[in-house]
């Protein structure tokens, strides 16, 4: 599985801490910026980079996930959900992220860096990467309904 990560200036510090978690656990990833702290950067740039990569990989039948960070997490979540095949969700805690993966097959995790302590972020990332989608009838049906809505609009 390919993992992409990106953050604006407000998410930059927490992104760097998540990268340490990746290193400590031997998890391969690609950092799509910001590469340095720039108080004047804008979150849509990084959300687009990550979401586009995940979308392209999924289009080519490759497993990929993305992690995005900004102050509230909402901005990057909104941008991510503009891309084909992306189901982005704003993480609150590890249990909620497990549910989002299991039930809704989210493939991009948005994190509110202003509201999320480092340990909670690590727990959410672990849950995001380790929890598999459970393709029950109802979960599969609901994802199909989402696809139909997207196709109609």
C-alpha positions in Angstrom: 0.0 0.0 0.0 1.3 3.4 -0.9 0.8 6.2 1.7 0.9 9.9 0.9 1.0 12.7 3.4 0.7 16.4 3.2 0.1 19.5 5.4 0.0 23.2 5.4 1.8 25.4 7.9 -0.7 24.7 10.6 -0.3 21.0 10.2 3.4 21.0 9.4 4.7 20.2 12.9 2.2 17.3 13.5 3.0 16.0 10.0 6.6 15.8 10.9 5.7 13.9 14.1 3.6 11.4 12.1 6.6 10.9 9.8 8.7 10.0 12.9 6.0 7.4 13.7 6.3 6.0 10.1 10.1 5.8 10.5 9.8 4.1 13.9 7.5 1.5 12.5 9.1 0.9 9.1 6.2 2.4 7.2 7.0 3.7 3.7 5.3 6.9 2.7 5.7 9.9 0.3 5.7 13.4 1.7 4.0 15.8 -0.7 4.7 18.9 1.3 4.9 21.3 2.8 8.6 20.6 3.0 9.4 23.6 5.3 7.3 25.8 7.5 5.8 28.6 5.5 3.2 30.6 7.4 1.8 32.0 4.1 1.1 28.6 2.4 -2.4 27.4 1.6 -3.9 24.0 2.5 -5.6 23.3 -0.9 -2.2 22.8 -2.6 -1.2 19.9 -0.4 -4.7 18.4 -0.2 -4.8 18.4 -4.0 -1.3 16.8 -4.3 -2.2 14.0 -1.9 -5.7 13.4 -3.2 -4.7 13.4 -6.8 -2.0 10.8 -6.1 -4.4 8.5 -4.1 -7.0 8.9 -6.8 -4.6 8.1 -9.6 -3.3 5.0 -7.8 -6.9 3.8 -7.1 -7.8 4.4 -10.8 -4.9 2.0 -11.6 -6.1 -0.6 -9.2 -3.3 0.1 -6.7 -3.9 0.4 -3.0 -3.2 3.8 -1.7 -4.2 6.0 1.2 -3.6 9.6 2.1 -3.2 11.6 5.3 -3.8 15.3 5.3 -3.4 17.9 8.0 -4.5 21.5 8.5 -5.6 23.6 11.5 -9.2 22.4 11.6 -8.9 19.4 9.2 -12.0 20.6 7.5 -10.3 22.4 4.6 -8.2 19.5 3.5 -11.2 17.2 4.0 -13.3 19.3 1.6 -10.6 19.4 -1.0 -9.9 15.7 -0.9 -13.5 14.8 -1.4 -13.5 16.6 -4.8 -11.4 13.8 -6.3 -12.6 10.7 -8.0 -12.6 7.6 -5.7 -11.7 9.6 -2.7 -13.6 9.1 0.5 -12.0 11.4 3.0 -13.0 11.6 6.7 -12.1 13.9 9.5 -10.5 11.9 12.3 -11.6 12.5 15.9 -10.1 9.5 17.7 -8.8 6.0 17.0 -12.2 4.3 17.5 -14.0 6.7 15.2 -11.2 6.2 12.5 -11.6 2.4 12.8 -15.3 2.7 12.2 -14.7 5.0 9.2 -12.3 2.5 7.7 -14.4 -0.6 8.5 -17.8 0.8 7.5 -17.1 3.6 4.9 -13.7 2.5 3.5 -12.2 6.0 3.9 -9.0 6.2 2.0 -7.9 9.7 3.1 -7.7 10.7 6.8 -8.0 14.4 7.5 -6.5 15.5 10.9 -7.2 18.8 12.7 -3.7 19.7 13.9 -4.9 22.5 16.1 -7.2 20.1 18.1 -5.3 16.8 18.0 -2.5 15.9 20.4 0.5 14.0 18.9 -0.4 10.7 20.7 -4.0 10.8 19.5 -2.8 11.5 16.0 -0.4 8.5 16.1 -3.3 6.3 17.4 -5.6 7.5 14.6 -2.9 6.9 11.9 -2.3 3.4 13.3 -6.0 2.7 13.1 -6.3 4.2 9.7 -3.5 2.0 8.3 -4.3 -1.2 10.1 -8.1 -1.4 9.9 -9.6 -3.1 6.8 -12.9 -2.4 5.2 -15.6 -4.9 6.1 -17.5 -5.5 2.8 -20.8 -6.5 4.4 -24.0 -6.2 2.4 -25.0 -2.9 4.0 -21.5 -1.3 3.8 -21.2 -2.3 0.1 -24.7 -1.1 -0.7 -24.0 2.3 0.9 -20.8 2.8 -1.0 -22.6 1.9 -4.2 -25.2 4.5 -3.4 -22.5 7.1 -2.9 -21.0 6.1 -6.3 -24.4 6.6 -7.9 -24.8 10.0 -6.4 -21.3 11.0 -7.7 -22.1 9.6 -11.1 -25.4 11.6 -11.3 -23.8 14.9 -10.5 
